[in-house]
Amino acid sequence: FFDITARKTEEEATRHLAQHDLLTELPNRGLFLDRLGKALEQAERHQRVLAVMYFDLDKFKAANDTLGHAAGDAILQQTGQRALRCVRASDTVARFGGDEFAILLPEVGGEREALEIAHRLVASMAEPFFLSEGKADITVSVGLALFPAHGATAQVLQQHADKALYAVKRAGRNACRVYSSDCDA
């Protein structure tokens, strides 16, 4: 007999590194997309609604440049923690890179429930970030797309969530928006 515990532990650590963001420990884009694909299959099979949210931090670059990169890293870590407190254990909060994040709500009651979560996220991020380097006031812009109303594939849902996010940014930031055809403009 051979004890393979160390090898299995090492394999799991390698898998974790490949699927998670190093700074925030949140799932990365690859793991998010994997979970989105599986959630779409379940939503289609059981005729459920799911939501995809894209969000990023408003004026993060200014805070990062003013307070320094260590403060910027702390803001990103706290952003992940705040986002996790806004969702259920079955939901996925992911960091795609920089100040870009995504949330997957694999089973949501509809647009109203998804918007409630998005509003909680906006309110949570509006609270000041108190850091050793100083205080940072950061807000968030959130774009939201729902299956099946706004798309039937992962790619379309992502595009529509992204378009809704940029519609929020054009309208002044610090808010959330559900995708609609006027987001395409």
C-alpha positions in Angstrom: 0.0 0.0 0.0 1.0 3.5 -0.7 -0.2 6.6 1.1 -1.3 9.1 -1.7 -2.7 11.7 0.7 0.1 14.2 -0.1 -0.4 13.8 -3.8 -4.2 14.2 -3.6 -3.7 17.3 -1.4 -1.3 18.7 -4.0 -3.7 18.0 -6.8 -6.5 19.7 -5.0 -4.3 22.8 -4.3 -3.4 22.9 -8.0 -7.0 22.7 -9.0 -8.0 25.4 -6.6 -5.3 27.7 -8.0 -6.5 27.1 -11.5 -10.1 27.9 -10.7 -9.8 30.7 -8.2 -8.6 34.3 -8.2 -5.4 34.5 -6.1 -6.2 37.8 -4.5 -9.8 37.4 -3.5 -10.1 33.6 -3.4 -13.3 33.9 -5.5 -14.0 31.7 -8.4 -12.3 33.0 -11.6 -13.9 33.4 -15.1 -13.3 29.8 -16.1 -15.0 28.3 -13.0 -17.8 30.9 -13.3 -18.5 29.9 -16.9 -18.4 26.2 -16.0 -21.0 26.9 -13.3 -23.1 29.0 -15.6 -23.2 26.3 -18.2 -24.4 23.7 -15.7 -26.9 26.2 -14.2 -28.3 26.9 -17.7 -28.8 23.2 -18.3 -30.7 22.9 -15.0 -32.7 26.0 -15.6 -33.8 24.8 -19.0 -34.6 21.3 -17.9 -36.7 22.5 -14.9 -38.0 25.7 -16.5 -36.4 28.0 -13.9 -35.1 31.5 -14.1 -31.5 32.3 -13.5 -29.7 35.6 -13.5 -26.2 36.8 -14.5 -24.9 40.0 -13.0 -21.8 41.8 -14.1 -20.4 44.5 -11.9 -17.4 46.7 -11.5 -16.2 49.4 -9.2 -16.8 53.0 -10.1 -13.6 55.2 -9.9 -11.5 52.3 -8.6 -8.5 53.4 -10.6 -8.5 56.8 -8.8 -8.6 55.2 -5.4 -5.9 52.7 -6.4 -3.7 55.5 -7.7 -4.2 57.8 -4.7 -4.0 55.2 -1.9 -1.6 52.8 -3.5 -1.8 49.3 -4.8 -1.9 47.6 -1.4 -5.1 49.6 -0.7 -6.4 48.7 -4.1 -5.9 45.0 -3.3 -7.7 45.5 0.1 -10.6 47.1 -1.7 -10.9 44.2 -4.1 -10.7 41.7 -1.3 -13.4 43.6 0.7 -15.5 43.9 -2.4 -15.5 40.1 -2.8 -16.5 39.7 0.9 -19.3 42.3 0.7 -20.7 40.7 -2.5 -20.7 37.3 -0.8 -22.8 38.7 2.0 -25.4 39.9 -0.5 -26.0 36.5 -2.1 -27.1 33.0 -1.0 -24.7 30.1 -0.4 -25.9 28.5 -3.7 -24.9 31.6 -5.8 -21.5 32.2 -7.3 -19.5 35.5 -6.9 -16.5 35.5 -9.2 -13.7 37.9 -10.0 -12.8 38.2 -13.7 -9.8 40.4 -13.2 -9.1 44.0 -12.3 -12.2 45.4 -10.8 -14.5 43.2 -12.9 -16.8 40.8 -11.0 -19.7 38.6 -11.9 -22.5 36.9 -9.9 -24.5 33.9 -11.0 -27.9 33.4 -9.4 -28.7 29.8 -10.6 -32.2 29.8 -9.2 -33.9 33.1 -8.8 -37.6 33.9 -8.4 -37.6 36.4 -11.2 -36.5 39.9 -12.1 -37.8 41.4 -8.9 -35.7 39.0 -6.7 -32.6 39.5 -8.9 -33.0 43.3 -8.6 -33.3 43.1 -4.8 -30.0 41.3 -4.7 -28.4 43.9 -7.1 -29.8 46.8 -4.9 -28.3 45.1 -1.8 -24.9 44.9 -3.7 -25.1 48.6 -4.7 -25.9 49.6 -1.1 -23.2 47.5 0.4 -20.5 48.9 -1.9 -21.6 52.5 -1.2 -20.4 52.0 2.4 -16.9 53.5 2.8 -13.9 51.3 2.7 -11.8 51.9 5.8 -8.2 50.9 5.1 -4.9 51.4 6.8 -4.0 53.8 4.0 -7.2 55.9 4.5 -10.8 55.9 3.6 -12.0 55.1 0.1 -15.5 55.9 -1.3 -16.2 53.4 -4.0 -19.5 52.7 -5.7 -20.5 49.9 -8.1 -22.3 49.6 -11.4 -24.3 46.5 -12.0 -25.8 45.0 -15.2 -28.2 42.1 -15.0 -29.6 39.6 -17.5 -32.0 36.8 -16.9 -32.6 33.4 -18.5 -34.8 32.9 -20.5 -36.1 36.4 -20.9 -32.8 38.0 -22.1 -31.1 35.0 -23.7 -30.9 31.3 -23.9 -27.1 30.8 -24.0 -24.2 31.7 -21.7 -22.7 34.0 -24.3 -25.9 36.0 -24.9 -26.6 36.4 -21.2 -23.0 37.6 -20.6 -23.3 40.1 -23.5 -26.6 41.4 -22.2 -25.4 41.7 -18.6 -22.3 43.6 -20.0 -24.5 45.9 -22.1 -26.7 46.6 -19.1 -23.6 47.4 -17.0 -22.3 49.9 -19.5 -25.8 51.5 -19.8 -25.5 52.1 -16.0 -22.1 53.7 -16.5 -23.4 56.0 -19.2 -26.3 57.0 -17.0 -24.1 58.1 -14.1 -22.9 54.9 -12.3 -23.7 53.7 -8.7 -26.8 51.8 -9.8 -28.1 48.6 -11.3 -30.0 47.9 -14.5 -31.8 45.0 -16.1 -31.0 44.4 -19.7 -33.4 45.8 -22.3 -33.1 46.5 -26.0 -32.3 50.2 -25.3 -29.0 49.0 -23.7 -27.9 48.0 -27.2 -27.7 51.7 -28.2 
